[in-house]
Amino acid sequence: MTLEGLIKTIWRRYDKSTDYPVAGSEDYELITSYINDAIEAWADRAMEDNVRWRVLFTELSSASDGDKTTTANVVSYLCPSDFVELAGEGITITDGGSVVYPFVDTSFVPHINLTESGRRYCYFTKSPANGRWYLNINPVPITSGNTINYFYYRSPKKLVNATDSTDIPKPYFIVYQVLSVLFEEERPDLASVYSAKAVSVLESMIVNNSMVPMLQGYKLEDISSITAGAVFGK
């Protein structure tokens, strides 16, 4: 559902009219902010419950920003602005073949550098200056222009333009959540009803998210070659 569709759906239930607020008006901007608050709450609830929404998994090659190629003698590379965490065992750097750099936790980096300085690995750090994540590669790349790629879990899109669509698979969670806020002071009874509906939709999304899609199984491929730092195509 688009931002425009969400606002209209919410307004019909809140104001009981089709005299919808126009872009730039106080009501329009207020409801938009509540919509984005609901999207953030959807993402935060998942993280708190150790749930990862399937719709938020993506890869670097599909991102709109972030460093996607190596630069000679450069260790750190800016991650996409919507990067939350790595999804997988590591990253690949392609130069004819794909070289896998297994992920290690930052706490192990000093030990590895002391005992296995030539080991191939990657890790991620967050800059306190700009709040952005950076990919760090070891050994440092010696050539420029090689393709970097990795799968990652991203933050949900915030809705800005009328035609922007939400990532949330059941957008009525947003509708109910926003209505619970709008009615909070003037009709707390209705606010409670809508809040309960929002929780119900959220819980159903969590259940659906854990279900295996049709014609797919739980089988995982052997990743021993990846974790060992295999090189493909060389």
LUMMIVEX-641693 format. One record per residue (C-alpha): residue number from 1; x, y, z; residue in three letters. Coordinates in nm, 4 decimals. Example, Ala and Ser with C-alpha at 12.3 -4.5 7.8 and 13.67 -1.06 7.14 Angstrom:
2
+-----+----------+----------+----------+-----+
:   i :        u :        v :        w :  aa :
+-----+----------+----------+----------+-----+
:   1 :   1.2300 :  -0.4500 :   0.7800 : Ala :
:   2 :   1.3670 :  -0.1060 :   0.7140 : Ser :
+-----+----------+----------+----------+-----+
//
This chain:
234
+-----+----------+----------+----------+-----+
:   i :        u :        v :        w :  aa :
+-----+----------+----------+----------+-----+
:   1 :   0.0000 :   0.0000 :   0.0000 : Met :
:   2 :   0.1282 :   0.3467 :  -0.0863 : Thr :
:   3 :   0.1613 :   0.6432 :   0.1464 : Leu :
:   4 :  -0.1371 :   0.8039 :  -0.0245 : Glu :
:   5 :  -0.3449 :   0.4880 :   0.0184 : Gly :
:   6 :  -0.2514 :   0.4584 :   0.3841 : Leu :
:   7 :  -0.3416 :   0.8204 :   0.4591 : Ile :
:   8 :  -0.6787 :   0.7876 :   0.2861 : Lys :
:   9 :  -0.7598 :   0.4604 :   0.4621 : Thr :
:  10 :  -0.6670 :   0.6050 :   0.8003 : Ile :
:  11 :  -0.8552 :   0.9304 :   0.7387 : Trp :
:  12 :  -1.1815 :   0.7575 :   0.6425 : Arg :
:  13 :  -1.1813 :   0.5727 :   0.9718 : Arg :
:  14 :  -1.0676 :   0.8672 :   1.1769 : Tyr :
:  15 :  -1.2619 :   1.1593 :   1.0279 : Asp :
:  16 :  -1.5482 :   0.9581 :   0.8733 : Lys :
:  17 :  -1.5083 :   1.1555 :   0.5502 : Ser :
:  18 :  -1.3366 :   1.1494 :   0.2130 : Thr :
:  19 :  -1.2210 :   1.5087 :   0.2441 : Asp :
:  20 :  -0.8634 :   1.3877 :   0.2612 : Tyr :
:  21 :  -0.5778 :   1.6040 :   0.3913 : Pro :
:  22 :  -0.3535 :   1.7398 :   0.1171 : Val :
:  23 :   0.0245 :   1.7147 :   0.1027 : Ala :
:  24 :   0.1872 :   1.9867 :   0.3096 : Gly :
:  25 :  -0.1076 :   2.0324 :   0.5445 : Ser :
:  26 :  -0.0631 :   1.9761 :   0.9171 : Glu :
:  27 :  -0.2901 :   1.6695 :   0.9191 : Asp :
:  28 :  -0.1078 :   1.5167 :   0.6219 : Tyr :
:  29 :   0.2349 :   1.5658 :   0.7768 : Glu :
:  30 :   0.1201 :   1.4447 :   1.1182 : Leu :
:  31 :  -0.0329 :   1.1243 :   0.9819 : Ile :
:  32 :   0.2762 :   1.0651 :   0.7663 : Thr :
:  33 :   0.4967 :   1.0911 :   1.0751 : Ser :
:  34 :   0.2713 :   0.8458 :   1.2618 : Tyr :
:  35 :   0.2904 :   0.6065 :   0.9655 : Ile :
:  36 :   0.6690 :   0.6121 :   0.9738 : Asn :
:  37 :   0.6614 :   0.5663 :   1.3513 : Asp :
:  38 :   0.4533 :   0.2515 :   1.2957 : Ala :
:  39 :   0.7032 :   0.1229 :   1.0379 : Ile :
:  40 :   0.9857 :   0.1801 :   1.2845 : Glu :
:  41 :   0.7893 :   0.0024 :   1.5582 : Ala :
:  42 :   0.7375 :  -0.2936 :   1.3215 : Trp :
:  43 :   1.1116 :  -0.3196 :   1.2665 : Ala :
:  44 :   1.2026 :  -0.2656 :   1.6332 : Asp :
:  45 :   0.9575 :  -0.5294 :   1.7582 : Arg :
:  46 :   1.1146 :  -0.7846 :   1.5269 : Ala :
:  47 :   1.4657 :  -0.7087 :   1.6505 : Met :
:  48 :   1.3512 :  -0.7306 :   2.0137 : Glu :
:  49 :   1.1995 :  -1.0752 :   1.9469 : Asp :
:  50 :   1.5012 :  -1.1874 :   1.7420 : Asn :
:  51 :   1.2840 :  -1.1972 :   1.4311 : Val :
:  52 :   1.4167 :  -1.0962 :   1.0912 : Arg :
:  53 :   1.1511 :  -1.0049 :   0.8337 : Trp :
:  54 :   1.2101 :  -1.1920 :   0.5088 : Arg :
:  55 :   1.1172 :  -0.8876 :   0.3013 : Val :
:  56 :   1.4117 :  -0.6951 :   0.4460 : Leu :
:  57 :   1.6860 :  -0.9269 :   0.3203 : Phe :
:  58 :   1.8720 :  -0.7918 :   0.0194 : Thr :
:  59 :   2.2216 :  -0.7716 :  -0.1289 : Glu :
:  60 :   2.4740 :  -0.4985 :  -0.1902 : Leu :
:  61 :   2.4351 :  -0.5168 :  -0.5685 : Ser :
:  62 :   2.0717 :  -0.4058 :  -0.5299 : Ser :
:  63 :   2.1441 :  -0.1182 :  -0.2915 : Ala :
:  64 :   2.1118 :   0.2435 :  -0.4001 : Ser :
:  65 :   2.4318 :   0.3463 :  -0.2228 : Asp :
:  66 :   2.7364 :   0.2007 :  -0.0496 : Gly :
:  67 :   3.0796 :   0.1065 :  -0.1853 : Asp :
:  68 :   3.0503 :  -0.1769 :  -0.4360 : Lys :
:  69 :   3.4029 :  -0.2045 :  -0.5737 : Thr :
:  70 :   3.7487 :  -0.2303 :  -0.4209 : Thr :
:  71 :   4.0108 :   0.0416 :  -0.4171 : Thr :
:  72 :   4.3757 :  -0.0591 :  -0.4005 : Ala :
:  73 :   4.5258 :  -0.0343 :  -0.0500 : Asn :
:  74 :   4.1915 :   0.0638 :   0.1080 : Val :
:  75 :   4.0682 :  -0.1493 :   0.3994 : Val :
:  76 :   3.7289 :   0.0079 :   0.4857 : Ser :
:  77 :   3.4243 :   0.0416 :   0.2599 : Tyr :
:  78 :   3.1005 :   0.2279 :   0.3317 : Leu :
:  79 :   2.7953 :   0.0047 :   0.3690 : Cys :
:  80 :   2.4529 :   0.1013 :   0.2300 : Pro :
:  81 :   2.2662 :   0.3586 :   0.4376 : Ser :
:  82 :   1.9962 :   0.0982 :   0.5165 : Asp :
:  83 :   2.2468 :  -0.1653 :   0.6370 : Phe :
:  84 :   2.1571 :  -0.3271 :   0.9698 : Val :
:  85 :   2.3641 :  -0.6456 :   0.9765 : Glu :
:  86 :   2.5322 :  -0.9012 :   0.7539 : Leu :
:  87 :   2.3102 :  -1.1884 :   0.6398 : Ala :
:  88 :   2.5366 :  -1.4801 :   0.5647 : Gly :
:  89 :   2.8791 :  -1.6240 :   0.6309 : Glu :
:  90 :   3.0792 :  -1.3507 :   0.4636 : Gly :
:  91 :   3.1310 :  -1.1436 :   0.1503 : Ile :
:  92 :   3.2601 :  -1.2093 :  -0.1999 : Thr :
:  93 :   3.5033 :  -1.0097 :  -0.4093 : Ile :
:  94 :   3.4924 :  -1.0894 :  -0.7781 : Thr :
:  95 :   3.7922 :  -1.0668 :  -1.0087 : Asp :
:  96 :   3.7276 :  -1.3310 :  -1.2722 : Gly :
:  97 :   3.6303 :  -1.5722 :  -0.9941 : Gly :
:  98 :   3.4583 :  -1.5099 :  -0.6613 : Ser :
:  99 :   3.6822 :  -1.4984 :  -0.3561 : Val :
: 100 :   3.5010 :  -1.5523 :  -0.0273 : Val :
: 101 :   3.6006 :  -1.3500 :   0.2793 : Tyr :
: 102 :   3.4436 :  -1.5171 :   0.5857 : Pro :
: 103 :   3.2944 :  -1.2903 :   0.8496 : Phe :
: 104 :   3.4527 :  -1.2690 :   1.1949 : Val :
: 105 :   3.3354 :  -1.0796 :   1.5003 : Asp :
: 106 :   3.5338 :  -0.7628 :   1.5703 : Thr :
: 107 :   3.6364 :  -0.8994 :   1.9106 : Ser :
: 108 :   3.8475 :  -1.1658 :   1.7353 : Phe :
: 109 :   4.0278 :  -0.9275 :   1.5002 : Val :
: 110 :   4.3224 :  -0.8389 :   1.7303 : Pro :
: 111 :   4.3908 :  -1.2074 :   1.7999 : His :
: 112 :   4.3721 :  -1.3006 :   1.4318 : Ile :
: 113 :   4.6080 :  -1.0196 :   1.3370 : Asn :
: 114 :   4.8593 :  -1.1429 :   1.5910 : Leu :
: 115 :   4.8403 :  -1.5118 :   1.5039 : Thr :
: 116 :   4.7185 :  -1.5269 :   1.1414 : Glu :
: 117 :   4.7878 :  -1.1875 :   0.9861 : Ser :
: 118 :   4.7546 :  -1.3237 :   0.6334 : Gly :
: 119 :   4.4174 :  -1.4860 :   0.6934 : Arg :
: 120 :   4.1334 :  -1.3834 :   0.4613 : Arg :
: 121 :   3.8352 :  -1.2397 :   0.6510 : Tyr :
: 122 :   3.6020 :  -0.9426 :   0.6880 : Cys :
: 123 :   3.4336 :  -0.7597 :   0.9724 : Tyr :
: 124 :   3.2020 :  -0.4629 :   1.0194 : Phe :
: 125 :   3.2418 :  -0.1501 :   1.2296 : Thr :
: 126 :   3.0086 :   0.1415 :   1.2994 : Lys :
: 127 :   3.1395 :   0.4966 :   1.2886 : Ser :
: 128 :   3.0482 :   0.7067 :   1.5943 : Pro :
: 129 :   3.0957 :   1.0185 :   1.3796 : Ala :
: 130 :   2.8276 :   0.9537 :   1.1170 : Asn :
: 131 :   2.6460 :   0.6442 :   1.2478 : Gly :
: 132 :   2.7231 :   0.4513 :   0.9280 : Arg :
: 133 :   2.8503 :   0.0934 :   0.9013 : Trp :
: 134 :   3.1772 :   0.0079 :   0.7277 : Tyr :
: 135 :   3.2995 :  -0.3193 :   0.5811 : Leu :
: 136 :   3.6639 :  -0.3963 :   0.6603 : Asn :
: 137 :   3.8581 :  -0.6415 :   0.4452 : Ile :
: 138 :   4.1739 :  -0.8382 :   0.5254 : Asn :
: 139 :   4.4156 :  -0.8715 :   0.3530 : Pro :
: 140 :   4.3814 :  -0.5231 :   0.2094 : Val :
: 141 :   4.2817 :  -0.5335 :  -0.1609 : Pro :
: 142 :   4.5737 :  -0.4683 :  -0.3926 : Ile :
: 143 :   4.3691 :  -0.3875 :  -0.7046 : Thr :
: 144 :   4.0875 :  -0.1437 :  -0.7774 : Ser :
: 145 :   3.7556 :  -0.2099 :  -0.9478 : Gly :
: 146 :   3.6821 :  -0.5607 :  -0.8210 : Asn :
: 147 :   3.3155 :  -0.6174 :  -0.7341 : Thr :
: 148 :   3.2183 :  -0.6489 :  -0.3685 : Ile :
: 149 :   2.8925 :  -0.8216 :  -0.2820 : Asn :
: 150 :   2.7173 :  -0.9543 :   0.0248 : Tyr :
: 151 :   2.3698 :  -1.0229 :   0.1527 : Phe :
: 152 :   2.2466 :  -0.8108 :   0.4381 : Tyr :
: 153 :   1.9454 :  -0.7259 :   0.6510 : Tyr :
: 154 :   1.8243 :  -0.3731 :   0.5869 : Arg :
: 155 :   1.6110 :  -0.1201 :   0.7665 : Ser :
: 156 :   1.2579 :  -0.0665 :   0.6288 : Pro :
: 157 :   1.1899 :   0.2170 :   0.3879 : Lys :
: 158 :   1.0345 :   0.5306 :   0.5306 : Lys :
: 159 :   0.7511 :   0.6743 :   0.3254 : Leu :
: 160 :   0.8023 :   1.0267 :   0.1926 : Val :
: 161 :   0.6305 :   1.0570 :  -0.1436 : Asn :
: 162 :   0.2636 :   0.9790 :  -0.2071 : Ala :
: 163 :   0.3556 :   0.6850 :  -0.4336 : Thr :
: 164 :   0.6076 :   0.5260 :  -0.1924 : Asp :
: 165 :   0.5033 :   0.1735 :  -0.0942 : Ser :
: 166 :   0.5555 :   0.0137 :   0.2445 : Thr :
: 167 :   0.7682 :  -0.2977 :   0.3005 : Asp :
: 168 :   0.5183 :  -0.4299 :   0.5540 : Ile :
: 169 :   0.3360 :  -0.7310 :   0.4053 : Pro :
: 170 :   0.0166 :  -0.6557 :   0.5997 : Lys :
: 171 :  -0.0152 :  -0.2750 :   0.5841 : Pro :
: 172 :  -0.3266 :  -0.2715 :   0.8000 : Tyr :
: 173 :  -0.0851 :  -0.3006 :   1.0905 : Phe :
: 174 :   0.0105 :   0.0587 :   1.0076 : Ile :
: 175 :  -0.3537 :   0.1639 :   0.9732 : Val :
: 176 :  -0.4517 :   0.0220 :   1.3119 : Tyr :
: 177 :  -0.1371 :   0.1435 :   1.4852 : Gln :
: 178 :  -0.1842 :   0.5007 :   1.3614 : Val :
: 179 :  -0.5535 :   0.5020 :   1.4514 : Leu :
: 180 :  -0.4681 :   0.3891 :   1.8046 : Ser :
: 181 :  -0.2439 :   0.6959 :   1.8359 : Val :
: 182 :  -0.4952 :   0.9365 :   1.6812 : Leu :
: 183 :  -0.7730 :   0.8242 :   1.9161 : Phe :
: 184 :  -0.5466 :   0.8023 :   2.2208 : Glu :
: 185 :  -0.6757 :   1.1170 :   2.3943 : Glu :
: 186 :  -1.0270 :   1.1754 :   2.2612 : Glu :
: 187 :  -1.1441 :   0.8105 :   2.2438 : Arg :
: 188 :  -0.9196 :   0.5866 :   2.4568 : Pro :
: 189 :  -1.1731 :   0.3054 :   2.4183 : Asp :
: 190 :  -1.1289 :   0.3096 :   2.0395 : Leu :
: 191 :  -0.7550 :   0.3512 :   2.0809 : Ala :
: 192 :  -0.7453 :   0.0265 :   2.2797 : Ser :
: 193 :  -0.9486 :  -0.1543 :   2.0131 : Val :
: 194 :  -0.7179 :  -0.0436 :   1.7338 : Tyr :
: 195 :  -0.4084 :  -0.1157 :   1.9393 : Ser :
: 196 :  -0.5295 :  -0.4722 :   1.9937 : Ala :
: 197 :  -0.5962 :  -0.5085 :   1.6219 : Lys :
: 198 :  -0.2446 :  -0.3832 :   1.5420 : Ala :
: 199 :  -0.0938 :  -0.6377 :   1.7813 : Val :
: 200 :  -0.3016 :  -0.9161 :   1.6272 : Ser :
: 201 :  -0.1849 :  -0.8291 :   1.2742 : Val :
: 202 :   0.1759 :  -0.8037 :   1.3932 : Leu :
: 203 :   0.1613 :  -1.1455 :   1.5572 : Glu :
: 204 :   0.0135 :  -1.2992 :   1.2426 : Ser :
: 205 :   0.2997 :  -1.1507 :   1.0395 : Met :
: 206 :   0.5517 :  -1.3036 :   1.2784 : Ile :
: 207 :   0.3880 :  -1.6455 :   1.2341 : Val :
: 208 :   0.3745 :  -1.6113 :   0.8541 : Asn :
: 209 :   0.7340 :  -1.4925 :   0.8458 : Asn :
: 210 :   0.8508 :  -1.8157 :   1.0092 : Ser :
: 211 :   0.6623 :  -2.0382 :   0.7647 : Met :
: 212 :   0.8489 :  -2.2010 :   0.4771 : Val :
: 213 :   0.7223 :  -2.0839 :   0.1342 : Pro :
: 214 :   0.5367 :  -2.3422 :  -0.0741 : Met :
: 215 :   0.7517 :  -2.5995 :  -0.2550 : Leu :
: 216 :   1.0545 :  -2.5124 :  -0.0432 : Gln :
: 217 :   1.2155 :  -2.7057 :   0.2370 : Gly :
: 218 :   1.4329 :  -2.6347 :   0.5368 : Tyr :
: 219 :   1.7410 :  -2.7942 :   0.3820 : Lys :
: 220 :   2.0567 :  -2.5846 :   0.3954 : Leu :
: 221 :   2.3387 :  -2.6290 :   0.1508 : Glu :
: 222 :   2.6815 :  -2.7300 :   0.2787 : Asp :
: 223 :   2.8632 :  -2.4108 :   0.3725 : Ile :
: 224 :   3.1897 :  -2.5690 :   0.4855 : Ser :
: 225 :   3.3642 :  -2.4458 :   0.1728 : Ser :
: 226 :   3.2442 :  -2.0928 :   0.2401 : Ile :
: 227 :   3.3481 :  -2.0837 :   0.6039 : Thr :
: 228 :   3.6877 :  -2.2221 :   0.5060 : Ala :
: 229 :   3.7366 :  -1.9314 :   0.2689 : Gly :
: 230 :   3.7111 :  -2.1186 :  -0.0599 : Ala :
: 231 :   3.7978 :  -1.9542 :  -0.3894 : Val :
: 232 :   3.5678 :  -2.0203 :  -0.6854 : Phe :
: 233 :   3.6580 :  -1.9805 :  -1.0486 : Gly :
: 234 :   4.0342 :  -1.9479 :  -1.0061 : Lys :
+-----+----------+----------+----------+-----+
//
